């Protein structure tokens, strides 16, 4: 549905999608990867994590997980 958008001032966008009017398909413009060891990303009030030995494999043989080339 067409939209009429008045004056807009955007001071900063710290991630996410900013969309005005119609859109059929919105895709991400950035991609990231996080590697963390055992028990590293736990959240909560009372966490007890018992880890004997933790090793995180950060080897990525396929290199590209989510291509953003040509997605402008």
mmJSON file of the N, C-alpha and C atoms, coordinates in Angstrom:
{"data_MODEL":{"atom_site":{
"group_PDB":["ATOM","ATOM","ATOM","ATOM","ATOM","ATOM","ATOM","ATOM","ATOM","ATOM","ATOM","ATOM","ATOM","ATOM","ATOM","ATOM","ATOM","ATOM","ATOM","ATOM","ATOM","ATOM","ATOM","ATOM","ATOM","ATOM","ATOM","ATOM","ATOM","ATOM","ATOM","ATOM","ATOM","ATOM","ATOM","ATOM","ATOM","ATOM","ATOM","ATOM","ATOM","ATOM","ATOM","ATOM","ATOM","ATOM","ATOM","ATOM","ATOM","ATOM","ATOM","ATOM","ATOM","ATOM","ATOM","ATOM","ATOM","ATOM","ATOM","ATOM","ATOM","ATOM","ATOM","ATOM","ATOM","ATOM","ATOM","ATOM","ATOM","ATOM","ATOM","ATOM","ATOM","ATOM","ATOM","ATOM","ATOM","ATOM","ATOM","ATOM","ATOM","ATOM","ATOM","ATOM","ATOM","ATOM","ATOM","ATOM","ATOM","ATOM","ATOM","ATOM","ATOM","ATOM","ATOM","ATOM","ATOM","ATOM","ATOM","ATOM","ATOM","ATOM","ATOM","ATOM","ATOM","ATOM","ATOM","ATOM","ATOM","ATOM","ATOM","ATOM","ATOM","ATOM","ATOM","ATOM","ATOM","ATOM","ATOM","ATOM","ATOM","ATOM","ATOM","ATOM","ATOM","ATOM","ATOM","ATOM","ATOM","ATOM","ATOM","ATOM","ATOM","ATOM","ATOM","ATOM","ATOM","ATOM","ATOM","ATOM","ATOM","ATOM","ATOM","ATOM","ATOM","ATOM","ATOM","ATOM","ATOM","ATOM","ATOM","ATOM","ATOM","ATOM","ATOM","ATOM","ATOM","ATOM","ATOM","ATOM","ATOM","ATOM","ATOM","ATOM","ATOM","ATOM","ATOM","ATOM","ATOM","ATOM","ATOM","ATOM","ATOM","ATOM","ATOM","ATOM","ATOM","ATOM","ATOM","ATOM","ATOM","ATOM","ATOM","ATOM","ATOM","ATOM","ATOM","ATOM","ATOM","ATOM","ATOM","ATOM","ATOM","ATOM","ATOM","ATOM","ATOM","ATOM","ATOM","ATOM","ATOM","ATOM","ATOM","ATOM","ATOM","ATOM","ATOM","ATOM","ATOM","ATOM","ATOM","ATOM","ATOM","ATOM","ATOM","ATOM"],
"id":[1,2,3,4,5,6,7,8,9,10,11,12,13,14,15,16,17,18,19,20,21,22,23,24,25,26,27,28,29,30,31,32,33,34,35,36,37,38,39,40,41,42,43,44,45,46,47,48,49,50,51,52,53,54,55,56,57,58,59,60,61,62,63,64,65,66,67,68,69,70,71,72,73,74,75,76,77,78,79,80,81,82,83,84,85,86,87,88,89,90,91,92,93,94,95,96,97,98,99,100,101,102,103,104,105,106,107,108,109,110,111,112,113,114,115,116,117,118,119,120,121,122,123,124,125,126,127,128,129,130,131,132,133,134,135,136,137,138,139,140,141,142,143,144,145,146,147,148,149,150,151,152,153,154,155,156,157,158,159,160,161,162,163,164,165,166,167,168,169,170,171,172,173,174,175,176,177,178,179,180,181,182,183,184,185,186,187,188,189,190,191,192,193,194,195,196,197,198,199,200,201,202,203,204,205,206,207,208,209,210,211,212,213,214,215,216],
"type_symbol":["N","C","C","N","C","C","N","C","C","N","C","C","N","C","C","N","C","C","N","C","C","N","C","C","N","C","C","N","C","C","N","C","C","N","C","C","N","C","C","N","C","C","N","C","C","N","C","C","N","C","C","N","C","C","N","C","C","N","C","C","N","C","C","N","C","C","N","C","C","N","C","C","N","C","C","N","C","C","N","C","C","N","C","C","N","C","C","N","C","C","N","C","C","N","C","C","N","C","C","N","C","C","N","C","C","N","C","C","N","C","C","N","C","C","N","C","C","N","C","C","N","C","C","N","C","C","N","C","C","N","C","C","N","C","C","N","C","C","N","C","C","N","C","C","N","C","C","N","C","C","N","C","C","N","C","C","N","C","C","N","C","C","N","C","C","N","C","C","N","C","C","N","C","C","N","C","C","N","C","C","N","C","C","N","C","C","N","C","C","N","C","C","N","C","C","N","C","C","N","C","C","N","C","C","N","C","C","N","C","C","N","C","C","N","C","C"],
"label_atom_id":["N","CA","C","N","CA","C","N","CA","C","N","CA","C","N","CA","C","N","CA","C","N","CA","C","N","CA","C","N","CA","C","N","CA","C","N","CA","C","N","CA","C","N","CA","C","N","CA","C","N","CA","C","N","CA","C","N","CA","C","N","CA","C","N","CA","C","N","CA","C","N","CA","C","N","CA","C","N","CA","C","N","CA","C","N","CA","C","N","CA","C","N","CA","C","N","CA","C","N","CA","C","N","CA","C","N","CA","C","N","CA","C","N","CA","C","N","CA","C","N","CA","C","N","CA","C","N","CA","C","N","CA","C","N","CA","C","N","CA","C","N","CA","C","N","CA","C","N","CA","C","N","CA","C","N","CA","C","N","CA","C","N","CA","C","N","CA","C","N","CA","C","N","CA","C","N","CA","C","N","CA","C","N","CA","C","N","CA","C","N","CA","C","N","CA","C","N","CA","C","N","CA","C","N","CA","C","N","CA","C","N","CA","C","N","CA","C","N","CA","C","N","CA","C","N","CA","C","N","CA","C","N","CA","C","N","CA","C","N","CA","C","N","CA","C","N","CA","C","N","CA","C"],
"label_alt_id":[null,null,null,null,null,null,null,null,null,null,null,null,null,null,null,null,null,null,null,null,null,null,null,null,null,null,null,null,null,null,null,null,null,null,null,null,null,null,null,null,null,null,null,null,null,null,null,null,null,null,null,null,null,null,null,null,null,null,null,null,null,null,null,null,null,null,null,null,null,null,null,null,null,null,null,null,null,null,null,null,null,null,null,null,null,null,null,null,null,null,null,null,null,null,null,null,null,null,null,null,null,null,null,null,null,null,null,null,null,null,null,null,null,null,null,null,null,null,null,null,null,null,null,null,null,null,null,null,null,null,null,null,null,null,null,null,null,null,null,null,null,null,null,null,null,null,null,null,null,null,null,null,null,null,null,null,null,null,null,null,null,null,null,null,null,null,null,null,null,null,null,null,null,null,null,null,null,null,null,null,null,null,null,null,null,null,null,null,null,null,null,null,null,null,null,null,null,null,null,null,null,null,null,null,null,null,null,null,null,null,null,null,null,null,null,null],
"label_comp_id":["UNK","UNK","UNK","UNK","UNK","UNK","UNK","UNK","UNK","UNK","UNK","UNK","UNK","UNK","UNK","UNK","UNK","UNK","UNK","UNK","UNK","UNK","UNK","UNK","UNK","UNK","UNK","UNK","UNK","UNK","UNK","UNK","UNK","UNK","UNK","UNK","UNK","UNK","UNK","UNK","UNK","UNK","UNK","UNK","UNK","UNK","UNK","UNK","UNK","UNK","UNK","UNK","UNK","UNK","UNK","UNK","UNK","UNK","UNK","UNK","UNK","UNK","UNK","UNK","UNK","UNK","UNK","UNK","UNK","UNK","UNK","UNK","UNK","UNK","UNK","UNK","UNK","UNK","UNK","UNK","UNK","UNK","UNK","UNK","UNK","UNK","UNK","UNK","UNK","UNK","UNK","UNK","UNK","UNK","UNK","UNK","UNK","UNK","UNK","UNK","UNK","UNK","UNK","UNK","UNK","UNK","UNK","UNK","UNK","UNK","UNK","UNK","UNK","UNK","UNK","UNK","UNK","UNK","UNK","UNK","UNK","UNK","UNK","UNK","UNK","UNK","UNK","UNK","UNK","UNK","UNK","UNK","UNK","UNK","UNK","UNK","UNK","UNK","UNK","UNK","UNK","UNK","UNK","UNK","UNK","UNK","UNK","UNK","UNK","UNK","UNK","UNK","UNK","UNK","UNK","UNK","UNK","UNK","UNK","UNK","UNK","UNK","UNK","UNK","UNK","UNK","UNK","UNK","UNK","UNK","UNK","UNK","UNK","UNK","UNK","UNK","UNK","UNK","UNK","UNK","UNK","UNK","UNK","UNK","UNK","UNK","UNK","UNK","UNK","UNK","UNK","UNK","UNK","UNK","UNK","UNK","UNK","UNK","UNK","UNK","UNK","UNK","UNK","UNK","UNK","UNK","UNK","UNK","UNK","UNK","UNK","UNK","UNK","UNK","UNK","UNK"],
"label_asym_id":["A","A","A","A","A","A","A","A","A","A","A","A","A","A","A","A","A","A","A","A","A","A","A","A","A","A","A","A","A","A","A","A","A","A","A","A","A","A","A","A","A","A","A","A","A","A","A","A","A","A","A","A","A","A","A","A","A","A","A","A","A","A","A","A","A","A","A","A","A","A","A","A","A","A","A","A","A","A","A","A","A","A","A","A","A","A","A","A","A","A","A","A","A","A","A","A","A","A","A","A","A","A","A","A","A","A","A","A","A","A","A","A","A","A","A","A","A","A","A","A","A","A","A","A","A","A","A","A","A","A","A","A","A","A","A","A","A","A","A","A","A","A","A","A","A","A","A","A","A","A","A","A","A","A","A","A","A","A","A","A","A","A","A","A","A","A","A","A","A","A","A","A","A","A","A","A","A","A","A","A","A","A","A","A","A","A","A","A","A","A","A","A","A","A","A","A","A","A","A","A","A","A","A","A","A","A","A","A","A","A","A","A","A","A","A","A"],
"label_entity_id":["1","1","1","1","1","1","1","1","1","1","1","1","1","1","1","1","1","1","1","1","1","1","1","1","1","1","1","1","1","1","1","1","1","1","1","1","1","1","1","1","1","1","1","1","1","1","1","1","1","1","1","1","1","1","1","1","1","1","1","1","1","1","1","1","1","1","1","1","1","1","1","1","1","1","1","1","1","1","1","1","1","1","1","1","1","1","1","1","1","1","1","1","1","1","1","1","1","1","1","1","1","1","1","1","1","1","1","1","1","1","1","1","1","1","1","1","1","1","1","1","1","1","1","1","1","1","1","1","1","1","1","1","1","1","1","1","1","1","1","1","1","1","1","1","1","1","1","1","1","1","1","1","1","1","1","1","1","1","1","1","1","1","1","1","1","1","1","1","1","1","1","1","1","1","1","1","1","1","1","1","1","1","1","1","1","1","1","1","1","1","1","1","1","1","1","1","1","1","1","1","1","1","1","1","1","1","1","1","1","1","1","1","1","1","1","1"],
"label_seq_id":[1,1,1,2,2,2,3,3,3,4,4,4,5,5,5,6,6,6,7,7,7,8,8,8,9,9,9,10,10,10,11,11,11,12,12,12,13,13,13,14,14,14,15,15,15,16,16,16,17,17,17,18,18,18,19,19,19,20,20,20,21,21,21,22,22,22,23,23,23,24,24,24,25,25,25,26,26,26,27,27,27,28,28,28,29,29,29,30,30,30,31,31,31,32,32,32,33,33,33,34,34,34,35,35,35,36,36,36,37,37,37,38,38,38,39,39,39,40,40,40,41,41,41,42,42,42,43,43,43,44,44,44,45,45,45,46,46,46,47,47,47,48,48,48,49,49,49,50,50,50,51,51,51,52,52,52,53,53,53,54,54,54,55,55,55,56,56,56,57,57,57,58,58,58,59,59,59,60,60,60,61,61,61,62,62,62,63,63,63,64,64,64,65,65,65,66,66,66,67,67,67,68,68,68,69,69,69,70,70,70,71,71,71,72,72,72],
"pdbx_PDB_ins_code":[null,null,null,null,null,null,null,null,null,null,null,null,null,null,null,null,null,null,null,null,null,null,null,null,null,null,null,null,null,null,null,null,null,null,null,null,null,null,null,null,null,null,null,null,null,null,null,null,null,null,null,null,null,null,null,null,null,null,null,null,null,null,null,null,null,null,null,null,null,null,null,null,null,null,null,null,null,null,null,null,null,null,null,null,null,null,null,null,null,null,null,null,null,null,null,null,null,null,null,null,null,null,null,null,null,null,null,null,null,null,null,null,null,null,null,null,null,null,null,null,null,null,null,null,null,null,null,null,null,null,null,null,null,null,null,null,null,null,null,null,null,null,null,null,null,null,null,null,null,null,null,null,null,null,null,null,null,null,null,null,null,null,null,null,null,null,null,null,null,null,null,null,null,null,null,null,null,null,null,null,null,null,null,null,null,null,null,null,null,null,null,null,null,null,null,null,null,null,null,null,null,null,null,null,null,null,null,null,null,null,null,null,null,null,null,null],
"Cartn_x":[0.83,0.0,0.893,0.664,1.507,1.429,2.549,2.614,3.151,2.622,3.131,3.905,5.199,6.066,6.484,6.291,6.663,8.14,8.543,9.948,10.449,11.626,12.209,13.651,14.063,15.456,15.945,16.93,17.505,18.902,19.106,20.406,21.395,20.948,21.829,20.995,21.531,20.914,21.987,21.768,22.761,22.405,22.009,21.613,20.122,19.694,18.279,17.955,16.69,16.231,15.353,15.611,14.795,14.066,12.735,11.96,10.852,10.729,9.636,8.847,7.553,6.721,6.672,6.409,6.232,7.572,7.541,8.727,8.263,8.881,8.569,9.522,10.793,11.815,12.88,13.145,14.19,15.23,16.481,17.55,18.638,19.411,20.434,21.565,22.154,23.281,24.579,24.556,25.772,25.623,26.749,26.743,27.92,27.756,28.832,28.79,29.886,29.973,30.614,30.107,30.639,31.066,32.254,32.741,32.931,32.366,32.48,32.629,33.337,33.572,32.389,32.579,31.525,31.115,29.835,29.315,29.585,30.069,30.451,29.266,28.21,27.097,25.859,26.051,24.923,24.455,23.145,22.602,21.6,21.491,20.543,21.034,20.259,20.604,21.568,21.308,22.131,22.592,23.816,24.341,25.519,25.465,26.583,26.989,28.195,28.685,29.937,29.918,31.068,31.599,32.761,33.387,34.757,34.967,36.274,37.3,37.023,37.928,37.079,37.418,36.637,37.556,37.219,37.986,36.992,37.173,36.286,37.007,36.407,36.975,36.519,37.457,37.115,37.5,37.853,38.208,36.932,36.931,35.756,36.17,36.016,36.507,35.75,34.465,33.725,33.84,34.513,34.833,33.578,32.74,31.567,30.321,29.677,28.456,27.219,27.28,26.156,26.693,26.656,27.177,26.273,26.866,26.092,26.533,27.309,27.777,26.608,26.464,25.38,24.014,23.994,22.751,22.52,22.604,22.522,21.199],
"Cartn_y":[-1.159,0.0,1.246,2.188,3.386,4.181,4.803,5.596,6.978,7.966,9.327,9.614,9.871,10.087,11.545,12.202,13.609,13.761,14.921,15.163,14.183,13.624,12.641,13.032,13.0,13.224,11.988,11.309,10.113,10.487,10.483,10.844,9.697,8.504,7.34,6.066,5.066,3.749,2.766,2.093,1.171,-0.278,-0.606,-1.965,-2.046,-3.097,-3.251,-2.777,-2.654,-2.282,-1.051,-0.074,1.121,1.089,1.095,0.905,1.952,2.575,3.506,2.999,2.961,2.566,1.072,0.68,-0.726,-1.451,-2.719,-3.561,-4.984,-5.607,-6.996,-7.926,-7.539,-8.409,-7.548,-7.759,-7.037,-8.058,-7.81,-8.733,-7.987,-8.706,-8.037,-7.461,-6.393,-5.762,-6.018,-6.784,-7.132,-8.538,-9.17,-10.513,-10.62,-11.397,-11.583,-13.011,-13.41,-14.75,-14.649,-15.409,-15.402,-16.81,-16.923,-18.196,-18.04,-18.961,-18.891,-20.298,-20.404,-21.694,-22.165,-23.274,-23.899,-23.012,-22.673,-21.87,-20.382,-19.905,-18.495,-17.568,-18.01,-17.133,-17.377,-17.88,-18.093,-16.768,-16.604,-15.408,-15.829,-15.03,-15.33,-14.79,-15.046,-14.533,-15.434,-16.727,-17.671,-18.776,-18.659,-19.634,-20.367,-21.668,-22.5,-23.331,-23.103,-23.814,-24.579,-25.883,-26.735,-27.316,-26.844,-27.313,-27.887,-29.116,-29.726,-29.207,-29.368,-28.931,-28.351,-27.162,-26.501,-26.063,-26.438,-26.018,-25.639,-24.468,-23.986,-24.042,-24.721,-24.833,-23.631,-22.781,-21.598,-21.741,-22.932,-23.17,-23.176,-22.381,-22.268,-22.638,-23.901,-24.322,-23.711,-23.362,-22.819,-21.3,-20.636,-19.209,-18.326,-18.398,-17.533,-18.25,-17.678,-18.263,-17.541,-16.219,-15.441,-14.313,-14.501,-13.505,-12.287,-11.107,-9.874,-9.062,-9.669,-8.999,-8.893,-7.756,-7.558,-7.433,-7.063,-6.98,-5.535,-4.621,-3.209,-2.599],
"Cartn_z":[0.0,0.0,0.0,-0.865,-0.915,0.38,0.719,1.943,1.619,2.29,2.179,3.45,3.289,4.432,4.44,5.566,5.703,6.014,6.508,6.843,7.904,7.669,8.571,8.848,10.107,10.49,11.23,10.669,11.281,11.763,13.065,13.619,13.56,13.877,13.777,13.734,13.069,13.033,13.468,14.568,15.107,14.854,13.659,13.338,13.114,12.478,12.183,10.778,10.485,9.157,9.272,8.44,8.373,7.041,7.076,5.862,5.79,4.625,4.37,3.17,3.27,2.137,1.939,0.686,0.352,0.297,0.626,0.461,0.211,-0.772,-1.075,-0.349,-0.311,0.262,0.907,2.185,2.901,3.341,3.008,3.367,4.135,4.946,5.768,4.926,5.42,4.751,5.486,6.546,7.259,7.826,8.084,8.659,9.618,10.669,11.632,12.177,12.799,13.361,14.742,15.689,17.04,17.427,17.968,18.495,19.993,20.763,22.214,22.771,23.854,24.481,25.297,25.94,26.725,27.898,27.981,29.07,28.952,27.816,27.686,27.469,26.84,26.493,27.35,28.547,29.456,30.038,30.189,30.823,31.891,32.921,33.982,35.309,36.35,37.674,38.429,38.441,39.196,38.261,37.773,36.816,37.444,37.382,37.801,36.587,36.109,34.932,35.309,35.144,35.452,34.15,33.747,32.507,32.827,32.426,32.645,31.665,30.388,29.336,28.216,27.783,26.743,25.618,24.404,23.225,22.138,21.558,20.516,19.178,18.22,16.885,16.062,15.687,14.901,13.437,13.02,11.618,10.784,9.712,8.84,7.415,7.021,5.71,4.525,4.677,3.541,3.427,4.345,4.368,4.369,3.356,3.251,3.758,4.766,5.299,4.784,4.703,4.229,3.356,2.059,1.138,1.089,1.122,1.014,-0.21,-1.088,-2.293,-3.275,-3.893,-4.862,-4.227,-2.962,-2.219,-1.789,-2.739,-2.352,-2.615],
"occupancy":[1.0,1.0,1.0,1.0,1.0,1.0,1.0,1.0,1.0,1.0,1.0,1.0,1.0,1.0,1.0,1.0,1.0,1.0,1.0,1.0,1.0,1.0,1.0,1.0,1.0,1.0,1.0,1.0,1.0,1.0,1.0,1.0,1.0,1.0,1.0,1.0,1.0,1.0,1.0,1.0,1.0,1.0,1.0,1.0,1.0,1.0,1.0,1.0,1.0,1.0,1.0,1.0,1.0,1.0,1.0,1.0,1.0,1.0,1.0,1.0,1.0,1.0,1.0,1.0,1.0,1.0,1.0,1.0,1.0,1.0,1.0,1.0,1.0,1.0,1.0,1.0,1.0,1.0,1.0,1.0,1.0,1.0,1.0,1.0,1.0,1.0,1.0,1.0,1.0,1.0,1.0,1.0,1.0,1.0,1.0,1.0,1.0,1.0,1.0,1.0,1.0,1.0,1.0,1.0,1.0,1.0,1.0,1.0,1.0,1.0,1.0,1.0,1.0,1.0,1.0,1.0,1.0,1.0,1.0,1.0,1.0,1.0,1.0,1.0,1.0,1.0,1.0,1.0,1.0,1.0,1.0,1.0,1.0,1.0,1.0,1.0,1.0,1.0,1.0,1.0,1.0,1.0,1.0,1.0,1.0,1.0,1.0,1.0,1.0,1.0,1.0,1.0,1.0,1.0,1.0,1.0,1.0,1.0,1.0,1.0,1.0,1.0,1.0,1.0,1.0,1.0,1.0,1.0,1.0,1.0,1.0,1.0,1.0,1.0,1.0,1.0,1.0,1.0,1.0,1.0,1.0,1.0,1.0,1.0,1.0,1.0,1.0,1.0,1.0,1.0,1.0,1.0,1.0,1.0,1.0,1.0,1.0,1.0,1.0,1.0,1.0,1.0,1.0,1.0,1.0,1.0,1.0,1.0,1.0,1.0,1.0,1.0,1.0,1.0,1.0,1.0],
"B_iso_or_equiv":[0.0,0.0,0.0,0.0,0.0,0.0,0.0,0.0,0.0,0.0,0.0,0.0,0.0,0.0,0.0,0.0,0.0,0.0,0.0,0.0,0.0,0.0,0.0,0.0,0.0,0.0,0.0,0.0,0.0,0.0,0.0,0.0,0.0,0.0,0.0,0.0,0.0,0.0,0.0,0.0,0.0,0.0,0.0,0.0,0.0,0.0,0.0,0.0,0.0,0.0,0.0,0.0,0.0,0.0,0.0,0.0,0.0,0.0,0.0,0.0,0.0,0.0,0.0,0.0,0.0,0.0,0.0,0.0,0.0,0.0,0.0,0.0,0.0,0.0,0.0,0.0,0.0,0.0,0.0,0.0,0.0,0.0,0.0,0.0,0.0,0.0,0.0,0.0,0.0,0.0,0.0,0.0,0.0,0.0,0.0,0.0,0.0,0.0,0.0,0.0,0.0,0.0,0.0,0.0,0.0,0.0,0.0,0.0,0.0,0.0,0.0,0.0,0.0,0.0,0.0,0.0,0.0,0.0,0.0,0.0,0.0,0.0,0.0,0.0,0.0,0.0,0.0,0.0,0.0,0.0,0.0,0.0,0.0,0.0,0.0,0.0,0.0,0.0,0.0,0.0,0.0,0.0,0.0,0.0,0.0,0.0,0.0,0.0,0.0,0.0,0.0,0.0,0.0,0.0,0.0,0.0,0.0,0.0,0.0,0.0,0.0,0.0,0.0,0.0,0.0,0.0,0.0,0.0,0.0,0.0,0.0,0.0,0.0,0.0,0.0,0.0,0.0,0.0,0.0,0.0,0.0,0.0,0.0,0.0,0.0,0.0,0.0,0.0,0.0,0.0,0.0,0.0,0.0,0.0,0.0,0.0,0.0,0.0,0.0,0.0,0.0,0.0,0.0,0.0,0.0,0.0,0.0,0.0,0.0,0.0,0.0,0.0,0.0,0.0,0.0,0.0],
"pdbx_formal_charge":[null,null,null,null,null,null,null,null,null,null,null,null,null,null,null,null,null,null,null,null,null,null,null,null,null,null,null,null,null,null,null,null,null,null,null,null,null,null,null,null,null,null,null,null,null,null,null,null,null,null,null,null,null,null,null,null,null,null,null,null,null,null,null,null,null,null,null,null,null,null,null,null,null,null,null,null,null,null,null,null,null,null,null,null,null,null,null,null,null,null,null,null,null,null,null,null,null,null,null,null,null,null,null,null,null,null,null,null,null,null,null,null,null,null,null,null,null,null,null,null,null,null,null,null,null,null,null,null,null,null,null,null,null,null,null,null,null,null,null,null,null,null,null,null,null,null,null,null,null,null,null,null,null,null,null,null,null,null,null,null,null,null,null,null,null,null,null,null,null,null,null,null,null,null,null,null,null,null,null,null,null,null,null,null,null,null,null,null,null,null,null,null,null,null,null,null,null,null,null,null,null,null,null,null,null,null,null,null,null,null,null,null,null,null,null,null],
"auth_seq_id":[1,1,1,2,2,2,3,3,3,4,4,4,5,5,5,6,6,6,7,7,7,8,8,8,9,9,9,10,10,10,11,11,11,12,12,12,13,13,13,14,14,14,15,15,15,16,16,16,17,17,17,18,18,18,19,19,19,20,20,20,21,21,21,22,22,22,23,23,23,24,24,24,25,25,25,26,26,26,27,27,27,28,28,28,29,29,29,30,30,30,31,31,31,32,32,32,33,33,33,34,34,34,35,35,35,36,36,36,37,37,37,38,38,38,39,39,39,40,40,40,41,41,41,42,42,42,43,43,43,44,44,44,45,45,45,46,46,46,47,47,47,48,48,48,49,49,49,50,50,50,51,51,51,52,52,52,53,53,53,54,54,54,55,55,55,56,56,56,57,57,57,58,58,58,59,59,59,60,60,60,61,61,61,62,62,62,63,63,63,64,64,64,65,65,65,66,66,66,67,67,67,68,68,68,69,69,69,70,70,70,71,71,71,72,72,72],
"auth_comp_id":["UNK","UNK","UNK","UNK","UNK","UNK","UNK","UNK","UNK","UNK","UNK","UNK","UNK","UNK","UNK","UNK","UNK","UNK","UNK","UNK","UNK","UNK","UNK","UNK","UNK","UNK","UNK","UNK","UNK","UNK","UNK","UNK","UNK","UNK","UNK","UNK","UNK","UNK","UNK","UNK","UNK","UNK","UNK","UNK","UNK","UNK","UNK","UNK","UNK","UNK","UNK","UNK","UNK","UNK","UNK","UNK","UNK","UNK","UNK","UNK","UNK","UNK","UNK","UNK","UNK","UNK","UNK","UNK","UNK","UNK","UNK","UNK","UNK","UNK","UNK","UNK","UNK","UNK","UNK","UNK","UNK","UNK","UNK","UNK","UNK","UNK","UNK","UNK","UNK","UNK","UNK","UNK","UNK","UNK","UNK","UNK","UNK","UNK","UNK","UNK","UNK","UNK","UNK","UNK","UNK","UNK","UNK","UNK","UNK","UNK","UNK","UNK","UNK","UNK","UNK","UNK","UNK","UNK","UNK","UNK","UNK","UNK","UNK","UNK","UNK","UNK","UNK","UNK","UNK","UNK","UNK","UNK","UNK","UNK","UNK","UNK","UNK","UNK","UNK","UNK","UNK","UNK","UNK","UNK","UNK","UNK","UNK","UNK","UNK","UNK","UNK","UNK","UNK","UNK","UNK","UNK","UNK","UNK","UNK","UNK","UNK","UNK","UNK","UNK","UNK","UNK","UNK","UNK","UNK","UNK","UNK","UNK","UNK","UNK","UNK","UNK","UNK","UNK","UNK","UNK","UNK","UNK","UNK","UNK","UNK","UNK","UNK","UNK","UNK","UNK","UNK","UNK","UNK","UNK","UNK","UNK","UNK","UNK","UNK","UNK","UNK","UNK","UNK","UNK","UNK","UNK","UNK","UNK","UNK","UNK","UNK","UNK","UNK","UNK","UNK","UNK"],
"auth_asym_id":["A","A","A","A","A","A","A","A","A","A","A","A","A","A","A","A","A","A","A","A","A","A","A","A","A","A","A","A","A","A","A","A","A","A","A","A","A","A","A","A","A","A","A","A","A","A","A","A","A","A","A","A","A","A","A","A","A","A","A","A","A","A","A","A","A","A","A","A","A","A","A","A","A","A","A","A","A","A","A","A","A","A","A","A","A","A","A","A","A","A","A","A","A","A","A","A","A","A","A","A","A","A","A","A","A","A","A","A","A","A","A","A","A","A","A","A","A","A","A","A","A","A","A","A","A","A","A","A","A","A","A","A","A","A","A","A","A","A","A","A","A","A","A","A","A","A","A","A","A","A","A","A","A","A","A","A","A","A","A","A","A","A","A","A","A","A","A","A","A","A","A","A","A","A","A","A","A","A","A","A","A","A","A","A","A","A","A","A","A","A","A","A","A","A","A","A","A","A","A","A","A","A","A","A","A","A","A","A","A","A","A","A","A","A","A","A"],
"auth_atom_id":["N","CA","C","N","CA","C","N","CA","C","N","CA","C","N","CA","C","N","CA","C","N","CA","C","N","CA","C","N","CA","C","N","CA","C","N","CA","C","N","CA","C","N","CA","C","N","CA","C","N","CA","C","N","CA","C","N","CA","C","N","CA","C","N","CA","C","N","CA","C","N","CA","C","N","CA","C","N","CA","C","N","CA","C","N","CA","C","N","CA","C","N","CA","C","N","CA","C","N","CA","C","N","CA","C","N","CA","C","N","CA","C","N","CA","C","N","CA","C","N","CA","C","N","CA","C","N","CA","C","N","CA","C","N","CA","C","N","CA","C","N","CA","C","N","CA","C","N","CA","C","N","CA","C","N","CA","C","N","CA","C","N","CA","C","N","CA","C","N","CA","C","N","CA","C","N","CA","C","N","CA","C","N","CA","C","N","CA","C","N","CA","C","N","CA","C","N","CA","C","N","CA","C","N","CA","C","N","CA","C","N","CA","C","N","CA","C","N","CA","C","N","CA","C","N","CA","C","N","CA","C","N","CA","C","N","CA","C","N","CA","C","N","CA","C","N","CA","C","N","CA","C"],
"pdbx_PDB_model_num":[1,1,1,1,1,1,1,1,1,1,1,1,1,1,1,1,1,1,1,1,1,1,1,1,1,1,1,1,1,1,1,1,1,1,1,1,1,1,1,1,1,1,1,1,1,1,1,1,1,1,1,1,1,1,1,1,1,1,1,1,1,1,1,1,1,1,1,1,1,1,1,1,1,1,1,1,1,1,1,1,1,1,1,1,1,1,1,1,1,1,1,1,1,1,1,1,1,1,1,1,1,1,1,1,1,1,1,1,1,1,1,1,1,1,1,1,1,1,1,1,1,1,1,1,1,1,1,1,1,1,1,1,1,1,1,1,1,1,1,1,1,1,1,1,1,1,1,1,1,1,1,1,1,1,1,1,1,1,1,1,1,1,1,1,1,1,1,1,1,1,1,1,1,1,1,1,1,1,1,1,1,1,1,1,1,1,1,1,1,1,1,1,1,1,1,1,1,1,1,1,1,1,1,1,1,1,1,1,1,1,1,1,1,1,1,1]
}}}
